[in-house]
Amino acid sequence: MTRRRSPRIGGLFEDWLKEEGIHEEVTNASVKRVLAWQLEQAMKAQNLTKSEMAKRMATSRPQLDRLLDPDNGSVTLDTLTKAAAAIGRKVRLELV
């Protein structure tokens, strides 16, 4: 007895996201979560409080909280650049 495979089984998850029309949304949310996590890890490694980080960025604590909120997608490139500089890093973007 031979079982037929479903065309969805074994396919790429990315293909499924595209078929569902949510690829861009999910990708953007994933990138934001990773950036927030990287910033938090760097702050911990440098023993930086949120208040000190906000001061280094010349911004407010609520603005920093929005940046570190993985569910808030309204972060600007300028804010990311300031945050990276505050922890001694740079933002690198590329089009693929």
KEGU-493554 format. One record per residue: x negated, y, z of N, C-alpha, C in turn; residue in three letters. Coordinates in steps of 0.02 Angstrom, whole numbers, plus 50000, padded with zeros to 5 digits. Each point is the difference from the previous one (the first is absolute). Example, Ala and Ser with C-alpha at 12.3 -4.5 7.8 and 13.67 -1.06 7.14 Angstrom:
! residues 2
493404971650390500455005950000499555006050000Ala/500185005349964499585005950003500395005550037Ser/
//
This chain:
! residues 96
499584994250000500425005850000499555006250000Met/500085004349950499615006049994500415006050022Thr/499715003950044500355006050024499775005949959Arg/500475004149981499845006249964499845005450050Arg/499505003849982499815005750043500425006049982Arg/500195003550050500345006349990499515004949969Ser/500225004349953499545004849971499735004950051Pro/500355001050055499765004650053499474996950044Arg/500054993550012499524996750044499334999849966Ile/499505002250037499325000049973499845006349962Gly/500495004349989499865006349967499665004850046Gly/499755005349973499665005050040500505004150039Leu/499835001350062500435004150043500095006949969Phe/499475002549971500025006649967500515000149943Glu/500034994549963500494999549946500715000250027Asp/500104996650056500664999950031500195007150023Trp/499535003650031500145006950021500205004349941Leu/499664999149945500175003949939500704998149975Lys/500164993650000500664997849978500555002950044Glu/499865000650064500495002750047500015007749998Glu/499545003049965499985007349995499735003550062Gly/499614996450040499755003050062499244999950005Ile/499674998549946499274999450001499665006550023His/500185005649972499685006350017500135001850073Glu/500614999250022500185001550069499614995850050Glu/499964993549987499644995450044499255001449999Val/499735001449942499295001549993499825006450038Thr/500405005249992499885006350035500034999150076Asn/500504996250023500064998850072499404996050026Ala/499764995449961499424996050020499385004350005Ser/499905004349952499425004550001500035004550061Val/500595002750014500085004550058499854996350065Lys/500234993850006499884996150061499244998850009Arg/499674998349946499284998850004499625006350019Val/500185005749970499675006350017500115001850073Leu/500614999350025500155001550070499594995450045Ala/499964993749984499624995250039499265001750000Trp/499735001749941499295001849996499845006250042Gln/500445004949998499895006050040500024998450075Leu/500494996050020500054998150071499394996150022Glu/499754995549958499414996150018499395004450007Gln/499925004849954499435004650004500055004450062Ala/500605002250017500095004050060499824996050062Met/500214993750003499824995750057499254999050004Lys/499694998749943499274998849998499615006150025Ala/500285005949988499675006250020500275002750066Gln/500444996250032500325002150063500335006949994Asn/500345001049944500345006449987500734999650023Leu/500215004750039500705000550018500375003349941Thr/500664999450001500395003349948499925007550004Lys/499955002650060499925007350007499335002349970Ser/499474996250013499345001849973500004999349924Glu/500324994849975500034998949928500385005849967Met/500565002050029500395005549972499585006450000Ala/499635001050053499575006050005499474999849944Lys/499694994349989499494999349947500305001349931Arg/500634998249992500345001049936500295007049993Met/499975003950053500305006750002500744999649983Ala/500334995350034500724998949989500334998850068Thr/500644998749998500374998850061500034992550016Ser/500144998550061500084993050021500594996749964Arg/500585003449992500544996949962499814998549927Pro/499605004349970499774998749931499574993649999Gln/499574999250049499594994050005500444993950011Leu/500505000750043500464994350011500354997949936Asp/500185004749958500314998349935499504996349956Arg/499375002250001499484996749961499904992850024Leu/500014998950064499884993450028500624995550000Leu/500585002849984500624996049996500004996249934Asp/499944993350003499974996249937500645000349959Pro/500555002150030500635000449964500135006949970Asp/499565004850014500095006849973499575000649937Asn/500325000349943499645000349937499885006949973Gly/500145005250040499955006849974499345003350019Ser/499464996249997499345002650016499685002949937Val/499705005850008499685003249942499274998049995Thr/499735000949941499294998649988499575004650043Leu/500225006250009499635004750042499954997450072Asp/500554997550026500004997350068499554993950006Thr/500034995649951499564994150000499275002149997Leu/499845005049960499315002349994499755003050066Thr/500425003950033499825002750066499894994550051Lys/500434995050000499944994550047499364996149987Ala/499854998749938499394996449983499385003950023Ala/500005006549987499435004250021499935000050076Ala/500554999950035499995000250073499674993850030Ala/500014994549963499684993850025499364998549962Ile/499765004849960499384999249964500044995649938Gly/500584999949970500104996049940500275004349944Arg/500074997049940500285003449942500584995849973Lys/500455003349966500554996549965499764998749930Val/500124993949977499824998249931500634997449966Arg/500185003249945500584998049960499774997949931Leu/500364995549970499854998249931500644997949964Glu/500025001349937500554997749959499814993449969Leu/500454995250005499844993449971500544998149951Val/
//
